[in-house]
Amino acid sequence: MARLFISISNPKSQDAKDKISSELKRLSGKEGFKTGSLESQDKRVFITYCEKTRHSFKYEYFEKENTHIVLGGGGKYGSTAIQFADILSAYHGNKLNDYVKNCKGSFYICIIDEKRKQTTLIKDIFGATPIFYHQSEEGLLISNFSSLLSYAVNNGKRKEDKAFVARFSVNHYAETYGEGFTFYENVTEIKPATTIVFQNGKKEEENYWDKDLEMDFFTEDEKSMTAKYKELLFDVVKNDFEDLGKFAFTLSGGMDSGTLISLYHHFFNERPPAISVTYHENVRANELELIEPVAKQLAGSWFNIQPTKHEFFEEMDNIYQQYDHPWVTATVYAQDRLFRGFKENGFEQLISGSGGDHHMAGSYPNFLYYFAYLKHNQLNDLFDKEVEKWIEYHSEAPWFKTRDTVEEFLNRCIDFSSEGALKINREFLAPEMDLLTKDYMANHKFLEPFPSYGDYFRSYTMKEIRRSAFPPALWAESIMAWRNDIEEVSPFWDKELFEFCWNIPHKYKIKDGMNKIMVRNVTENIVPDHIRLRIAKTGFNMPFDVWVYDETVRVKMMDIFNSQKFRERGVFNPACVDQMLAAHFAKEKNYGMQLWQILNLELWFRDWIDS
């Protein structure tokens, strides 16, 4: 989607508008795009934007209604693109939520009604298009760069949100993101499946989808349910494969990317191009042995990118200037290299398996929330059987699993007093260290417990989409797609498919220590068996914790941690950081994730708060 800034407020001076437009261009990459601005007759509405071929600025003004509509992303209503006239009709007919609920794809809509002096901002059901706002007595500002809003309200500077920074600094990212919070003070992200109406300095916020999720599970037999799932899955995926341009598939070695490229070959009997990211080091996250057979069997051409530790640290200083928020993990660099690889090889569309985990219980924690469901419903024999299979198949060094692992998790994360209620995981990444200074510890706040969806498994599925998994990745991926002028196609993010899977009983998703059971069954003789029947889940993690042992990398990192800027930053206690570094380099304990958070945050401060 185009990068933009919208101001609905008292008229701004030409100098102020020029500064905002200039900063938007800088954030957008300085070159390789077209720019433009527009303004209402009374100058209360000001919009400036940057656009590219696949990220065009979509706007229409309806003079009779004195209404501006901005559409971001690539949503569809049925099989056709969302139409401005349909948005306006639904808006004036008070049926906007019903209309948007039935739209597919990633998008946001901004309706500026000058007659009513009202602005309506809407986000798609999964929230795949980041859009931020700042509301004050002076008016409303909207942008898909959170830092630009902070810049606009702080006279060309930016202010961090200390509570978010503190949480990000010491907590796992799964308990950090979501609920609209951002790294910048008084800058809020609109939440998924949400409509916000701004009027007279107030706002009314409504989730337009949650009531539809109050559904009973299917009661039909497994065979019938599986047949319906297969038909729906194949239809959804095939429809997304129609009218593709210069595209390639991502390959990760997992079931989701393997399913998509296999289905393409199944539908069209063609071998499409594919791109992957692997590592030279023989680490757990290196999935080359899984990817290579799929690429040779199903891909017409295969481009494998292998980032090195020296490339990472050489590029980090410059590349970080492109992202106005800290990276959630070091693996964002691998994602960045993937998107660049698509552009460098002439592709315009990236076919991604994103979303598959949330349909068919593909994440490791799904097992644990399934155990909570079984225990709460006193399905004791099935509970014992599944726990034993989970231990048998998934226990490996250094992540050994036992019955105590399960019980400890249930005590820490499950509220058995209320069905479906989840507790906040209050563990710090390094609980034995007093890492935060008194100032930042005083600002540290945990998120509120995630709302219940009546069932522990369902609650966690929605938590992944709204907090734990999807939101941490979105901000960076949105910038990657823009920077490289790539359109991301993710067939699994489909409302009809998600709602069908939402109603499938959990026992048809997890069975005998294996997840994604139904999708594995319906892709027999389509997806290669070494992918389809694989039990372990590796992930896409970059080996930052291993790379830091390299002497060149270590020296560069220590230069940052020993710098006066870092030691006087006031976020971390330097003595505790020194202690952590010593323990990590002595291999007494792996502090890789926590060290990344510290380094990552310092680089962000230097590029986005100090400058």
Helices and strands as residue ranges (DSSP letters): E 3-9, H 14-28, E 34-39, E 45-51, E 58-62, E 67-73, E 76-77, E 80-81, H 84-92, H 96-101, E 103-104, E 107-113, E 118-123, E 132-136, E 139-143, H 146-153, H 162-170, G 173-175, E 188-189, E 194-199, E 202-207, G 210-213, H 222-241, E 247-251, H 255-268, E 274-277, H 288-298, E 302-305, H 309-319, G 320-322, H 331-344, E 349-351, H 356-359, H 365-376, H 380-394, H 403-413, H 438-443, H 456-463, I 464-468, H 470-483, E 487-489, H 495-502, G 506-508, H 517-522, H 529-532, H 544-547, H 551-561, H 564-567, H 574-585, H 592-604, I 605-610
